[in-house]
Structure formats: structure tokens, C-alpha cells
Amino acid sequence: MVRKILTRLAVAKKASSSEGTVYRSPRIYLPTKLTDDSSFPFREGDLLSIKVDGRKLVVQRAQKSQTQLASSPDIRQKQ
């Protein structure tokens, strides 16, 4: 069972087709050694709720009330 793993925050950059704007797409890579472990709590397609708590990033499966928000065009909700 994998309990802890070290990874990095990466920022992918993509140039826009207009006016030289560059879009940033921050990503956290989760190694397959972690995600393929039978104790990993999430599956592909799960809707996840993410919040910053002090210096921690808390990731959990979204509650049913939050999944209703996801049906709207913009699921990025400030809470």
C-alpha cells in the first residue's frame, strides 16, 4: 500500500491564437504507482472537491449537492 509519494506542481503553458496571450494550466501529477494502488480512493471520472486549508490541499469526492453545481457550464465554484 502506498501511503505517501513525492511529486511536483507543473504549469503547462499554451499560446493563444490571438494577441500573443499565454494560458497557464497548473497540474499536479499523480504517479500511477499511487493511483493504481487498490487503496487509492478515487476512480476515473469521479467529480472531486478541492480546497486549500492553510498549507494543505484537501481533495475529496464531491458531495451530491456539489455535483449539481457541476451540471452548470462553469464548474469552477468559489467556496
N, C-alpha and C positions, 0 to 999 in steps of 0.2 A: 504494500500500500504506500503510495506517495503522499506524504503529509506536507511537504514544503519543497518548493523549487525556485530557483533564481531565474529571473527573466528581465527584459528591458522594455521601456516605453519607446516606441519608434514613431516618427512622424513622416508619413509619406506626403510628398508634395506633387501636385499636378497643376500644370499651367492651364489657364482658361483659354478658350478660343477667342476671347475679346479683351482688348485693352491691357494685356500683359498681367492680368491678375493671377496670383498663385493661390490655390486652395490647399489647406493643410488637412490631413486626415490622421489624427493620432490613433495609434494602435498598440494594444498590449498583446504580445504573442504568448499563447499558452501552449507549451510543448505537448506533443502527442503522448509522451510518457505520462503526463499528468491527466490529460483528457481521456485517454484510453483506459485508465485505471477503473476498475469496477466500482470503486467508491466515489468517483467523481460525480457530483450531484446534478449536473446539467446534461441535457441531450441537445442534439442539433435541432434548431427551430424553436427552442424554449425562449419565451419572452422574459428578459431579465431586467430587474430594477437595480440601478447603480447609484450609490450616493457617497459623498465624501464625508467622513466622520473624523474630524481632527486631521491626523496624518495618515488615516486609513481609508482605503477604498473598499466599500462594502457592496458585494454582489450577491443578490438573492433572486430566486424565482419571483416573478411579478405576481401580486395578488389579483384576484378576479376583478376587483374594482379598477386596477391599473390596466388590465387587458382591454377594458372598454375604451380607455384613452388611446390605445394603440390602433383602434379602428379608424381614428381620425387621420387626416392626411399628414400631420406632423406629430410623431410620437415623442419628440424631444420636449418633455414637460419639465418645468422648473417646479421643485417642491421644497 
